[in-house]
Amino acid sequence: MTERKISGNSKRFLSSQTNSPKYEVNLALVGPLNAGKSALTVRYMTQRFIGDYDPALEDTYCKVDWVEGHQVLVRVMDTSDHNSEDLFPERYLRWADCVLMVFSITSKSSFSGLTEYLDMWRGFGVQHRSRRASHDAQVGGSSSKDFRRAVTPTLTLSVAKAPTVILVAAKSDLESAREVLRSEMEDLAQKFQIPLLETSSAEDWDSVERVFHAGIREGLLAQDKGSKWPGKQNDQDKFTASLLNALSVGNHPDAGSKGIAFRTRSSERASLSGPPSGCSHNANNHHHYHQTQQYLGSPSPLANGGHPTQAKDFLTPFRKDSKDRFSRFKTLKGIFQ
Ligand SMILES: Nc1nc2c(ncn2[C@@H]2O[C@H](COP(=O)(O)OP(=O)(O)OP(=O)(O)O)[C@@H](O)[C@H]2O)c(=O)[nH]1
């Protein structure tokens, strides 16, 4: 394996590694402002928590991880929808195998926004299955009716299938500031029949890993080529989050008794041995990927006298602040506000 610098930025490399993982999966983190998406992404990529992030940053990162004894190339899109004037996140619907829908347990308003979003999501699933159901979804009486009406035709035309969804309750270390009751979270997960996981990027690496491994498994199972994933051989083991084909939270074989709707199995530690093949570019999506290795090679983000470092000093993702690759896509503004 060799690394090749591809720009003046020493953090960007092209990998010419030849042994690419057999499995590949795309995960997108979406959710309200300040929910903790960037913290989760960085924690997963680096096992480090950074206290402050540039909210304008949006990019896709990748690493090779081990899940149930299998090497998986994981791409993670940390979305940022602050400045968009459009409504629908087509870019990750097209791209993601699984969406991690993140909210903060310390923000009731962020949690409330998710309900409307999930309504839309379910509308999409129905839409995908039948035009009649789509019509029903559009005329259904709810506050998101107009929104559905606006986005559904786009979905029909452009998205082949819905990614699976996992609900992620972030900042679980801030229990004293909790505004979202566990029962509310569980009710939402139950209503939409999606898995729910609680996590703390700040204090609990294992919970972060559980979230991503759940996403990886769900995403792989959701792929058309997912039949290759060994986990799919055992239906009981398949805790699918698909809105089209979901298990109820309570019936899940891994269901926990309280707080968290299910847990993943004990998982292998992330493989951090080198940059994976396929991280440097993606011909279909024109994303620039970052490698685990580059983060490990960087100074600790907390090395600055123990103070949190701006993520932008640590990560150098492709920015979405220009009218370039994302300008034609519709995003989430208005849903979470
Ligand atoms: N205590 C604690 N704080 C967290 C945790 N995760 C994130 N934060 C803090 O919450 C704030 C928002 O976190 P971000 O990761 O930037 O949230 P985001 O969803 O990416 O926000 P946007 O990019 O603005 O959409 C930051 O100040 C983080 O330090 C966590 O697990 N525990």
Ligand as a Chemical Component Dictionary entry (heavy atoms), coordinates in Angstrom:
data_LIG
# 
_chem_comp.id                   LIG 
_chem_comp.type                 NON-POLYMER 
_chem_comp.pdbx_formal_charge   0 
_chem_comp.three_letter_code    LIG 
# 
loop_
_chem_comp_atom.comp_id 
_chem_comp_atom.atom_id 
_chem_comp_atom.alt_atom_id 
_chem_comp_atom.type_symbol 
_chem_comp_atom.charge 
_chem_comp_atom.model_Cartn_x 
_chem_comp_atom.model_Cartn_y 
_chem_comp_atom.model_Cartn_z 
_chem_comp_atom.pdbx_ordinal 
LIG N1  N1  N 0 -21.746 16.957 26.061 1  
LIG C1  C1  C 0 -21.792 16.631 24.763 2  
LIG N2  N2  N 0 -21.738 17.589 23.831 3  
LIG C2  C2  C 0 -21.803 17.212 22.548 4  
LIG C3  C3  C 0 -21.924 15.864 22.160 5  
LIG N3  N3  N 0 -21.983 15.811 20.821 6  
LIG C4  C4  C 0 -21.877 17.078 20.386 7  
LIG N4  N4  N 0 -21.774 17.925 21.437 8  
LIG C5  C5  C 0 -21.670 19.382 21.368 9  
LIG O1  O1  O 0 -22.851 19.878 20.748 10 
LIG C6  C6  C 0 -22.541 20.967 19.879 11 
LIG C7  C7  C 0 -23.055 20.653 18.485 12 
LIG O2  O2  O 0 -22.375 19.506 18.022 13 
LIG P1  P1  P 0 -22.133 19.265 16.466 14 
LIG O3  O3  O 0 -21.533 17.941 16.319 15 
LIG O4  O4  O 0 -21.435 20.423 15.877 16 
LIG O5  O5  O 0 -23.617 19.266 15.943 17 
LIG P2  P2  P 0 -24.106 19.181 14.422 18 
LIG O6  O6  O 0 -25.337 18.386 14.415 19 
LIG O7  O7  O 0 -22.997 18.724 13.540 20 
LIG O8  O8  O 0 -24.431 20.691 14.174 21 
LIG P3  P3  P 0 -24.572 21.447 12.768 22 
LIG O9  O9  O 0 -23.331 21.187 11.983 23 
LIG O10 O10 O 0 -24.711 22.875 13.187 24 
LIG O11 O11 O 0 -25.805 20.934 12.110 25 
LIG C8  C8  C 0 -21.030 21.136 19.951 26 
LIG O12 O12 O 0 -20.751 22.177 20.861 27 
LIG C9  C9  C 0 -20.530 19.830 20.492 28 
LIG O13 O13 O 0 -19.352 19.978 21.247 29 
LIG C10 C10 C 0 -21.981 14.863 23.168 30 
LIG O14 O14 O 0 -22.098 13.664 22.948 31 
LIG N5  N5  N 0 -21.926 15.316 24.467 32 
# 
loop_
_chem_comp_bond.comp_id 
_chem_comp_bond.atom_id_1 
_chem_comp_bond.atom_id_2 
_chem_comp_bond.value_order 
_chem_comp_bond.pdbx_ordinal 
LIG N1  C1  SING 1  
LIG C1  N2  DOUB 2  
LIG C1  N5  SING 3  
LIG N2  C2  SING 4  
LIG C2  C3  DOUB 5  
LIG C2  N4  SING 6  
LIG C3  N3  SING 7  
LIG C3  C10 SING 8  
LIG N3  C4  DOUB 9  
LIG C4  N4  SING 10 
LIG N4  C5  SING 11 
LIG C5  O1  SING 12 
LIG C5  C9  SING 13 
LIG O1  C6  SING 14 
LIG C6  C7  SING 15 
LIG C6  C8  SING 16 
LIG C7  O2  SING 17 
LIG O2  P1  SING 18 
LIG P1  O3  DOUB 19 
LIG P1  O4  SING 20 
LIG P1  O5  SING 21 
LIG O5  P2  SING 22 
LIG P2  O6  DOUB 23 
LIG P2  O7  SING 24 
LIG P2  O8  SING 25 
LIG O8  P3  SING 26 
LIG P3  O9  DOUB 27 
LIG P3  O10 SING 28 
LIG P3  O11 SING 29 
LIG C8  O12 SING 30 
LIG C8  C9  SING 31 
LIG C9  O13 SING 32 
LIG C10 O14 DOUB 33 
LIG C10 N5  SING 34 
# 
